[in-house]
Amino acid sequence: MSRMTPFSSPLMLGFDTMEKTLERIAKGSDGYPPYNIERFPASPSQTEKLCITLAVAGFAQDDLDVSVQENQLIIRGRQADTEDREYLHRGIAARQFQRTFMLADGMHVLGAELKNGLLAIDLAKPEPERQARKIAIAVND
């Protein structure tokens, strides 16, 4: 028996990759580090912008890596665990993470800033071009 999805409609052509992306997102992650996403509406002089802010307390600039691969924004954090310390109680673990965000076509990463334990990544969301095109009909008699 085949599985029916919203994208299996014959009217939804070419959405296979979107369905796979949604399945990958649904598998999810562990929720670490926590994050916010803010939207700044477009103005007459600027396009719409987004800001992703991750709580990365304890991570230095050299412990973090922000990259874009295909349409994915990937943020990685890696802390070195020092062996020379003796803990009486350890409630703050040296923890690694990878957080991935899918970017729509045309999204641009403007930059990233680490301040007070918060990593802010600014993105621009340009307005898509609206275009209509006439398709010629060939006659084969």
C-alpha positions in Angstrom: 0.0 0.0 0.0 1.5 3.4 -1.0 1.6 6.3 1.4 -0.4 9.4 0.4 1.1 12.8 1.1 -0.1 16.3 0.4 2.6 16.4 -2.3 1.3 13.3 -4.1 -1.5 15.3 -5.8 -1.1 15.4 -9.6 -1.5 19.2 -9.4 1.7 19.5 -7.3 4.4 19.0 -9.9 8.1 19.2 -9.0 7.7 19.3 -5.2 9.6 16.1 -4.5 12.5 17.8 -2.9 10.3 19.9 -0.7 8.6 16.7 0.6 12.0 15.2 1.4 13.1 18.4 3.1 10.0 18.4 5.3 10.6 14.7 6.2 14.1 15.5 7.2 13.0 18.5 9.4 10.3 16.4 11.0 12.9 13.9 12.2 14.2 17.0 14.0 17.0 17.5 16.5 17.3 17.6 20.2 16.5 21.3 20.7 20.0 22.3 21.7 20.9 25.1 21.4 17.7 27.1 21.8 17.1 29.8 19.2 14.8 32.6 18.1 13.9 33.7 14.6 12.9 37.4 14.2 11.4 38.9 11.0 12.0 42.5 10.1 9.4 43.5 7.4 10.4 45.1 4.2 10.5 48.8 3.9 10.6 51.0 0.7 14.4 51.1 0.9 15.2 47.5 2.2 14.1 44.0 1.5 12.6 41.8 4.3 15.2 40.5 6.7 15.4 37.7 9.2 17.7 37.2 12.2 18.4 33.8 13.7 19.7 34.1 17.3 21.2 31.0 19.0 22.0 30.8 22.7 25.7 29.6 22.7 26.9 30.5 26.1 30.4 29.1 26.8 31.3 28.9 23.1 34.1 31.1 21.9 34.3 32.4 18.3 36.8 29.7 17.4 34.4 27.0 18.7 31.7 28.0 16.2 31.4 27.5 12.5 28.6 29.0 10.3 28.4 27.8 6.7 26.0 27.6 3.8 25.8 24.4 1.7 23.4 24.3 -1.1 20.2 25.7 0.5 21.1 24.8 4.1 22.5 27.2 6.8 24.6 25.0 9.0 25.8 26.1 12.5 28.2 23.9 14.3 29.6 24.3 17.8 32.5 22.2 19.2 34.1 22.8 22.6 37.3 21.1 23.7 37.0 19.1 26.9 40.0 19.9 29.1 41.3 16.8 30.9 43.4 18.7 33.5 40.4 19.8 35.5 39.0 18.0 38.5 35.2 18.6 39.0 33.4 18.2 42.3 30.1 18.7 40.3 29.8 19.0 36.6 26.5 20.4 35.4 27.8 22.2 32.4 29.0 19.7 29.8 31.4 20.5 26.9 28.8 19.8 24.3 28.9 19.7 20.5 25.9 20.7 18.3 24.9 21.1 14.8 21.8 23.1 13.9 20.5 23.2 10.3 18.1 25.6 8.7 16.7 25.2 5.2 16.9 28.4 3.2 14.4 29.4 0.5 15.8 30.1 -3.0 17.3 33.6 -3.1 18.0 33.9 0.7 21.4 35.5 1.5 23.3 35.3 4.7 24.5 38.8 5.4 26.7 38.0 8.4 27.1 36.6 11.9 27.9 38.2 15.2 28.7 36.7 18.6 27.8 38.9 21.5 27.1 38.1 25.2 26.7 34.4 24.5 24.3 34.9 21.6 25.1 34.1 18.0 23.1 36.3 15.7 22.9 35.4 12.0 21.3 38.0 9.7 19.6 36.9 6.5 18.1 38.9 3.6 14.9 37.6 1.9 14.6 39.4 -1.4 11.2 39.9 -3.0 10.9 37.3 -5.8 10.4 38.5 -9.3 6.8 38.2 -10.5 6.7 37.3 -14.1 4.2 36.0 -16.6 5.3 34.3 -19.8 3.3 33.4 -22.9 3.9 29.8 -24.2 3.7 29.4 -28.0 1.6 26.4 -29.1 3.1 24.4 -32.0 0.8 22.9 -34.6 1.8 19.5 -36.0 -0.7 18.5 -38.7 
